[in-house]
Each structure stands twice: as structure tokens, then as C-alpha cells.
Amino acid sequence: MKRFFRFLTGYTELRYPKERRAEALSVLLSAGVNATGGGNAGEEGFFLVSGTDAEKLLATGLFRAEAERGLPALIQASFRRPGIPVGAFLFLFVLLISSLLVWRVEVTGNSDITSEEIVLTLEEAGLSVGDLALFVDTKAVRTALLAAHPSLSYVGVYRRGTTLCVEVREGQRVPTPAEKGGYANLVADRDALIEEINPRSGRAAVRPGVTVKKGDLLISGVYRTAKGAAYTRAEGEVIGRVTMDFSTLQPLAVEERVYGEEETASLTLCFFGKELNLFNSYGNPSEKYDIIKRKDQLVLFGKADLPVSVTRACRLPYTVIERTLTEEEAVRGAYFRMQEMLSGALSGSMLLSVRYAGEFTAEGYRLECRAEMLTEIGVSHPFEIE
């Protein structure tokens, strides 16, 4: 941060005879100047000081100015070289123009028709990446898509900055059993008490209140018609009351990470799809660290996403220490682990009741849990017709 601030404010490199270093330090102290970056360059020593401090030190006759550095010096040099401000102006002009173009096509709502097919239809209709967004005829785009893809029931086209958003809806079509994966029964994937059964296709083989075992038939893909047996892919919703047991152990001895100060590892500029590495810093390979990446997208006037972004990768070094948990921390950790297990098992289920039991052992704190829930228990089991 100090180097960055020094770069913004500008500084002067002052040099002095190396054999007069003690005298130079004395002059710095008496003048109350805060110098940084001291060192040697051949037969001379040098200090880096601010512009106002440089004037005071040059007046003593001991120092000479080698060069002015930092942002102010770069700005002065750029005005002495007309190509630099002209290049900067052209760069900003290109960015401004680019904000008026279509740089990305985003397709949503499609399943049977691929996004590539829709983009190809747009190109055949005369719309492609790089066109002026202001002159995009969204009505013509909708008409071209509906004409090329009759299965589409709705097409919406709108612009969001430099992105052309195409939202489509496809007509509903009932797939055949073969398209779904063939004929199949619906069987139980666990032991349960049936609470509710709602077949969408096939014949219900059980009723609410019946207890089933894992593998038992729930909805049959074989059913009777006036012409005899018929076959389908059994589908539906079968809700069962299920009891499950869970167990977890929280060890008392744990490893923890102690993080140090965040360091910038690399800066990458992405300009019109091309990546340019601006900065790389290689740390000690023996150190342990996490990498955190942050991407900043350049946005013009807070609306148009420009094809320019900067990705910053930060290295977060850490050391691993071992410590022993207190009993309170062990219990809290065990319950946290148990909640993670339950959240995974209860995905799409309704928890009815839960009972906990825990004890300390030689390994740590062991927590047992018995949960009762309502959940979907049907799983597809294919069969073939002989």
C-alpha cells in the first residue's frame, strides 16, 4: 500500500557519494525528511523522497537528482509524447463504441432445441455478435425463430446492455416410454409405511397404510385393457413414512488453519476475449495457501457490460496447528456435523420427529440420532417384454 501511495504522489531518486553516507543520513535527520528505498548503485548511494523534500535536500549540495518517478512523472512524459494520450483516447473511444454492440447472445428456456441451433438461426437471419445493439430488430428476430423452429410456442427477445437475451418456450409433448428410457415399474428404495400414492402412469400396486420393504412393487408398468395387457413406464409419487438412524463422531484433537495476510498472486486482463497477464508473484512453494479469485467486469455507466474484465487471484497463506477441543466445543461440533448429515438426507423430505443421544468416548463425542420423516420412496426399475 505504501508503494502504491508513493507511486500516486510521485517521488524523486536522490543520489550521493557512497563514502559520504554518514553525512547524508545526518542531513536527512536534521531536515526531518522521511526517505524510503535506500541502497547503493555503483559508487553512489540513493534515497527515494517526495518532491518537496527533494528540493530541500538538493539545496544542501550533497545530493543530485537522478530521476523523477511515479504517476505525475508518467503524466508529464505522456504529454511530451503525443502518441500516448492519443492512444489512451482511442482506447476509451473503442470502449465506448463497444458498449453499443452486441457481444453476447444468452439463450434461456430451451431443452430440445440447443442454444447453438438458435444462435445459428439468428446468424442466418442476419444478426450476429458485433452488430449495433441499437439497430437490432427484435420483432424480426422473434419472427425468424418462430418460422425456423415450429416447436417453439413463445419467443422473447430483449437487450441487457451488450447482451442479447433470447427467452424461448417449447411446446409440451408427451414423450413415449421408449424416449423416457423404456418400460419400467416403480419399486420401493427403502422400508417404509405408505402414506400417499399418486400414479401418473401405470397401476398402483399398494395402498396407503401398507408397510413395504425395499424392492417391493409400488406402481406397476403392466396394466389391463379391453384388448389385454398393456405396458408403460410407471411414474408417480409415492410418499412413505421412513425411520432412519444417523451417527457422527467429533474428535477432541483437531487441526485448524491460521491464516496470514492476503497477497496478490496475479492480475489478468481479459480484453475482447484475449487474456493478458499483467502481474505474477510466485511465493515460497513450501508454504500452504488457498487461492481466492475475484473478477471485476468493466461496466459503462452502470448498465453496459463491456468486453473488458480484470481477474485478481489472491494467495491466502496459512499454517496448520493442532489443539484439543473443550467438551462444549466437541458437543457443538458433533451437532453441527449431524445437522449437515440431516440436511442432506432430508432434501425434499418432511421431518416429523428427531431424537438425539450422545456420550463422550476415548475418541471424542459420539452423537446418535433417530429421525422420522415423510419422503419419496419410489425408484424406477426397468423391465423388458418377452
Secondary structure, DSSP 8 states (H G I E B T S, - for coil): -HHHHHHHH-EEEEEEEGGGHHHHHHHHHHHT---EEEEEETTEEEEEE-HHHHHHHHTTSS-EEEEEESHHHHHHHHHHSTHHHHHHHHHHHHHHHHTTB--EEEEES-SSS-HHHHHHHHHHTT--TTSBGGG--HHHHHHHHHHH-TTEEEEEEEEETTEEEEEEEE------HHHHTS-EEEEESS-EEEEEEEEEESEE---TT-EE-TT-EEEESEEEETTEEEE-B-EEEEEEEEEEEEEEEEESEEEEEEE---EEEEEEEEETTEEEEEEE----TTSEEEEEEEEEEEEETTTEEEEEEEEEEEEEEEEEEEEE--HHHHHHHHHHHHHHHHHHHTTT-EEEEEEEEEEE-SSEEEEEEEEEEEEE-EEEEE----
